[in-house]
């Protein structure tokens, strides 16, 4: 387990169990642990989930119209990574922070 500080100053936990969950569902992210961390610490923008105000989506561009998205649940100003994936569209929702 490790912890990073995101661009909002929140501590975010990233566990081995979550990483294994991510690569099981999104094998294209295998070997990309550091890219997942970097997305939380150096996001291009952060969006609030339309389904849960305590869930934030951290986007970081990795190509033309391609992003790594890291989904973080935040409780009491501390977050933990739920999942991550590669996307070529931006979900609906309010952008709460932009680089």
Secondary structure, DSSP 8 states (H G I E B T S, - for coil): -EEEE-TTS-EEEE-HHHHHHHHHH-GGGTT-HHHHHHHHHS-SEEEE-SS-TTEEEEEEEEETTEEEEEEEEEETTEEEEEEEEEESS--SS-EEEE-
